[in-house]
Amino acid sequence: MTAPDPHQLPPAGERIAVIIASTRPTRICPGIARWVRNVLQQRSPLRYEMIDLAEINLPFLDEPVMAAQAQYEHPHTLAWSRLIDSYRGFVFVFPQYNWGYPAPLKNALDFLYREWHGKPVTSVTYGTRGGNKAAQQIHQVFTGLHMRPLEDRLELVIADSDLDQNRQLRDLNAILRPYLERVRRLDVQMTEALRDTEEPVAS
């Protein structure tokens, strides 16, 4: 894996959100997202921060005007808009549900429009087969929001044998360790995507 050229990096401290996109009370998503965030941060010039959709606690979409008009009426929408606008890129972490992605994730995306535009994005899905179908679907949504999907995404295979009697991960580090270099590759691609954003277009 080739590290980014330190002379061609985006400004230090560029903020990237790692979004916990499962809200189920017994979810394993926060632990997975924290592990991903920590690995991303290890060698990165970027600043990866956590956002938990369960804590954001958006209602079902209740804005009377479509998001593309940016005529927000509700305080929760205005706060969500300011938060998302403050980030330069996104890593969404979520499980696959019935061959799709969680409904709260789609709801959170649909509240906004321009705030997502042009920003690099990728997904980290998980499931017994890695969540490939959920990843395919959400990447169509990313394209519809005019985001810039990275070349790679991550699909974590978590078998039933990896879970204890309470449906929690038996050994998170051991289960996720095989994906270490692939997570670091996502950081390289995110850094390159932001660098490309900063470069002037030749006339």
N, C-alpha and C positions, 0 to 999 in steps of 0.2 A: 504494500500500500504506500503510495507517495504522499508525503505530508505537504500541506499547502506551502507555497513560497512565502516566507515571512515578509518579503518586500511587496507582495501583492495581496495583502489581507484587507478585509473590511475594517473599519474603525474598531478599536478594542472596546469590548463591552456591549457589542450589538446584542440585543435581547431576543432570545428565541424561546417561545412557550412550548413546554411539554405538557400536553393537555390530557388529563385523566378523563376519559370519555365514557366510562361506565359509572352508573349511579346506584347499582344494586347494593343493598346494605351489606351483604356478605362477599362483596367483590374482592378479587385478588389484584385488580388493576393498579391500585396505588403502589403496592410493592414493586410490581413490574415496571411501572413508570419511573419510580425513584431510581431503580437499578439502571434503567436506560439513561436517565438524566445524568447520573453520576459517571457513567462510562463516557457519554458524550462530552462531559465537561473536562475529563482528565487531561486531554492534550489540546484543548480548543482555545482559540482567541475569543470565542463567542461567550455569551452569558446565557446559560440555559436555566429557565425558571419554571416552576410548576404552577399549573392551573387545574383545579379540580371542579368539574361541572357540578358535582354534588354540592359543593360549597357555594358556587355561583347561584345555583338553585333558580334558574330561569323558569317562569311559567310556560305553558304552551303558548306558542306565538300569538300575541294579543295586540300587535300594532295594527291600527286601521289602514295605514298606507303601506304599500309594498316597500321592501327594504331598499330597493334601487333608488328610491326617491330621497332617502336619508331624512325623512321628516318624522323623527322619532318623538313620541309623546310621553312614554313612560320612563320613570327614573331608572328602572332596571335595565332598559334598553340603552339609555344614554350611558350608564355606567359600563355596560358590556362593550359598547362601541369605543369608549375611551380606553378601556383595557386592551382590547384587540388592536386598536390603532397604535398602541405603544410598542408593539412587537414587530420585528422584521421578518420572522419566519415561524413555522409551526411543525411540531411533531405530535401527531395524534396517536394515543395508545388506547386500544379498545379490544374487546372480545368479539368473536363472531356469534351472532344470534340467528338461528334459523336461516343460515346462508346470507345474512345481511349484517348491518352495523346497528348499534343501539339507537333507538329513537331520540333520546336526549341529545345525541350528537348532531343529528340532522336538524333538530329544533334550534340548537345553539348556532349552527351555521346559517340557518334561514333568517334569523333575527337581523343579520347584517348583510351587506353586499360590498360596497366599495372598500370597506376596511380589510377585506381579504385580497383585493386585487393585486396582482403582480408579486405576491410574496411566495417565497419558496416553501414547500410543504412536503411532508412524507407521512407515512403511517407505520405503526408497529401494531400488528394484529396478533391475536393468539387464540388457540383452540386446539382440538384434538388433531386437526389437519393444518393448523397454522392460520386459519382465517383468510384463505385466499379469495374466496367469493366476496367477503365483506370488503377486503382491500380493493378488489376490482370495482365494486359499486361506489365506494367513497371516492375513488380517484376520478370517476366520471363527474361527481359533484365538484371536486376540486377544479376540474377543467371548466365546468359551468360557471364557477365563481372567478374565473380568470386568474387562478393561482398558478404557480409554476412547480409542478411535481418534480421531485428529485429523480434521478435515474433509478435509484434503488428504493425499495421499501423492505420492511422486515416482517417475516411471518414466523411466529414462535409456536412450535409444536409442544403442547402441554397435554400429556396423556393422563388418563384417570389414575394411573399408578403414581403420578407425581403429586396427587392430592391426598391429604389425610382425611380422617373421618368427618371433619368439619368443613371439608371442601376448600381447605387452605393449602398453599404450597408447602410440601415437606421440607425442601431445601432450595430456596430461590436461587442462591448463587450457583449451586451445582447444576440446576436445570438450565440456567441462562448462560453459563460460562461458554458453551460452544458458539454463542452468537457474538462474543466480545468484539472480534475484529470487524464483523459486519456492522455493528453499531458505530464503531469508530469510522468506518467508511461513510456512514451517513453524515457524520460531522464534517468530514472532508468535503463532501458534496454540498452541504449547507454553506460552508465557508466559501467555496468556489462560486456558488450561486449568488451570494451577497457581494462578493468581489466583482462579479460580472455586472451586477446592478450598479455598482459605483463607477465602473469604467465609462468614460464618455463615448458616445457613438461617433464614429468617424464620418466626416461630411464628404 
